[in-house]
Amino acid sequence: MRVSSKGDYACRALLSLALHQEVPGPTSVRDIAERTGIPQPYLEQILLALKGAGLVRSKRGVGGGYVLARAAAEIRISEILSAVDGPISLGDFGEPHQDGSCDHEGQCVLLAIWKSAGEQMRRMMEAFTLQAVADAAAGSAPWPEARLPETITRP
């Protein structure tokens, strides 16, 4: 899996909201863009996708902007990435045959590997909440380790 720039920007935008959640009221797109370095027109598109996924709410007009739709502790990095990039996977290769018959030499073995690797990446992204990332970014928690969570069983 490769995290797209859109996925990275979406995570950064929500992280900015999480880091400033003590400020009452919505945060303007302009403020988020300035804090994160994300181009404002692109950020507006990303925020619309995040709104459609139920991760942010918006308010129009003077004093308008965006707020998290749920507590940062309830938002998983996997949700953010899926909202803008679609399901987390290595690709859309199809399912391996279950009966042992493959269309092409060795294809089903590789399909099973790609499926397993995609599932492990999805689980890893599910293990991180926006709040945990915000706490690490604010220096109030250790940096997350780039390893599979303990709940994932290894072969």
Backbone torsions as a table, in degrees:
resi	resn	phi	psi	omega
1	MET	NA	144.1	176.0
2	ARG	-123.7	125.2	176.8
3	VAL	-76.5	123.7	-179.6
4	SER	-74.4	165.9	175.9
5	SER	-63.9	-32.8	177.2
6	LYS	-63.4	-42.8	177.7
7	GLY	-64.8	-42.0	177.3
8	ASP	-62.1	-46.9	-179.9
9	TYR	-62.8	-39.9	179.2
10	ALA	-62.3	-43.7	177.8
11	CYS	-63.8	-42.8	179.3
12	ARG	-64.0	-39.6	179.8
13	ALA	-64.6	-46.4	179.7
14	LEU	-69.8	-33.2	175.5
15	LEU	-62.4	-40.9	177.7
16	SER	-60.6	-43.6	177.3
17	LEU	-63.0	-40.8	180.0
18	ALA	-65.9	-38.9	-178.7
19	LEU	-70.2	-20.4	-177.9
20	HIS	-118.4	27.3	-176.7
21	GLN	-71.2	-12.8	177.3
22	GLU	-75.6	-17.1	177.1
23	VAL	-77.4	122.0	-177.1
24	PRO	-68.5	147.8	175.8
25	GLY	85.1	172.2	-178.3
26	PRO	-70.6	157.5	176.1
27	THR	-105.5	132.1	-177.8
28	SER	-70.3	154.5	176.6
29	VAL	-59.4	-38.8	180.0
30	ARG	-60.2	-45.2	179.3
31	ASP	-63.2	-43.4	179.2
32	ILE	-62.4	-43.6	-179.6
33	ALA	-61.6	-43.0	179.8
34	GLU	-65.9	-41.4	-178.2
35	ARG	-70.5	-31.9	-173.8
36	THR	-102.1	-16.2	-176.7
37	GLY	77.0	18.1	178.8
38	ILE	-89.5	132.1	177.3
39	PRO	-57.4	130.5	-172.9
40	GLN	-58.1	-44.0	179.7
41	PRO	-61.8	-38.3	178.7
42	TYR	-69.5	-39.7	178.6
43	LEU	-61.1	-39.4	179.1
44	GLU	-60.2	-42.0	177.8
45	GLN	-63.5	-43.1	-179.1
46	ILE	-64.3	-43.9	-179.4
47	LEU	-64.2	-34.0	175.9
48	LEU	-64.4	-40.6	176.7
49	ALA	-65.2	-41.3	178.6
50	LEU	-66.4	-35.5	176.2
51	LYS	-65.5	-43.9	178.4
52	GLY	-61.0	-29.5	179.2
53	ALA	-86.4	-0.7	178.5
54	GLY	77.4	21.8	-179.2
55	LEU	-94.3	-24.0	175.8
56	VAL	-134.1	159.7	171.5
57	ARG	-119.8	153.7	179.9
58	SER	-125.0	157.8	174.8
59	LYS	-132.3	131.9	-179.4
60	ARG	-89.8	164.4	171.8
61	GLY	85.9	-167.5	-179.3
62	VAL	-61.7	131.6	-177.5
63	GLY	77.5	11.7	-178.8
64	GLY	-83.7	177.3	-179.8
65	GLY	151.0	-148.3	-174.6
66	TYR	-126.3	149.1	172.3
67	VAL	-135.9	157.8	174.4
68	LEU	-64.9	139.0	-179.6
69	ALA	-80.1	-21.8	178.1
70	ARG	-136.6	169.0	175.9
71	ALA	-61.0	144.1	-179.5
72	ALA	-58.5	-29.6	179.1
73	ALA	-70.3	-14.2	-179.5
74	GLU	-101.5	-2.0	-179.0
75	ILE	-105.0	124.3	-179.4
76	ARG	-99.4	147.0	178.5
77	ILE	-56.5	-36.4	178.9
78	SER	-59.7	-37.2	178.9
79	GLU	-65.5	-41.0	-179.0
80	ILE	-64.2	-48.9	-179.4
81	LEU	-62.0	-43.5	-179.7
82	SER	-64.8	-32.6	-179.0
83	ALA	-63.8	-33.9	-176.7
84	VAL	-106.5	-22.7	-175.5
85	ASP	-117.0	-6.2	-176.0
86	GLY	89.2	-174.8	-175.4
87	PRO	-58.3	145.0	177.9
88	ILE	-78.8	118.1	178.9
89	SER	-161.1	169.7	174.9
90	LEU	-79.2	-21.8	-178.6
91	GLY	164.2	178.0	-179.7
92	ASP	-106.4	79.1	-175.6
93	PHE	-99.3	-6.3	-177.3
94	GLY	90.9	-179.3	-177.8
95	GLU	-98.1	144.3	174.1
96	PRO	-70.1	150.6	175.9
97	HIS	-66.4	138.6	-178.7
98	GLN	-90.0	-17.3	-175.6
99	ASP	-94.3	7.3	178.1
100	GLY	87.4	-5.1	178.9
101	SER	-95.2	120.6	179.9
102	CYS	-108.4	147.3	176.9
103	ASP	-70.0	-35.4	-176.6
104	HIS	-133.4	151.0	-176.2
105	GLU	-51.3	118.3	174.2
106	GLY	73.3	-4.0	-174.9
107	GLN	-57.4	-42.9	-175.1
108	CYS	-66.2	-33.8	177.3
109	VAL	-64.5	-45.4	178.6
110	LEU	-64.6	-41.0	177.8
111	LEU	-59.3	-40.2	178.3
112	ALA	-65.1	-38.6	178.1
113	ILE	-65.9	-46.6	-179.2
114	TRP	-60.9	-41.1	179.7
115	LYS	-63.5	-45.0	-179.8
116	SER	-64.0	-44.0	-179.9
117	ALA	-64.3	-41.2	177.5
118	GLY	-62.8	-40.3	178.2
119	GLU	-64.4	-40.6	178.4
120	GLN	-65.7	-38.5	177.0
121	MET	-65.2	-42.2	178.6
122	ARG	-60.6	-44.5	179.2
123	ARG	-63.2	-37.9	178.8
124	MET	-63.6	-44.1	179.5
125	MET	-68.7	-29.2	175.7
126	GLU	-69.4	-25.3	-176.4
127	ALA	-71.9	-17.0	-177.2
128	PHE	-106.3	122.3	174.1
129	THR	-92.1	158.7	176.7
130	LEU	-60.6	-35.6	179.4
131	GLN	-65.8	-41.1	178.6
132	ALA	-62.8	-39.8	178.4
133	VAL	-68.3	-41.7	178.4
134	ALA	-63.0	-41.5	178.8
135	ASP	-62.9	-42.0	178.3
136	ALA	-66.3	-41.1	179.7
137	ALA	-65.6	-32.9	179.6
138	ALA	-82.3	-6.8	179.4
139	GLY	83.0	10.4	-179.2
140	SER	-97.6	3.8	177.2
141	ALA	-149.9	156.9	178.8
142	PRO	-66.5	155.0	176.0
143	TRP	-62.9	141.2	178.2
144	PRO	-67.0	143.8	178.1
145	GLU	-85.6	140.2	178.9
146	ALA	-85.7	71.9	177.8
147	ARG	-145.7	164.0	179.7
148	LEU	-67.8	141.4	177.9
149	PRO	-61.9	157.3	-177.6
150	GLU	-62.0	-23.8	-176.6
151	THR	-74.3	-13.0	-179.9
152	ILE	-85.0	126.8	178.6
153	THR	-85.8	141.7	179.5
154	ARG	-106.5	144.4	179.8
155	PRO	-65.5	NA	NA
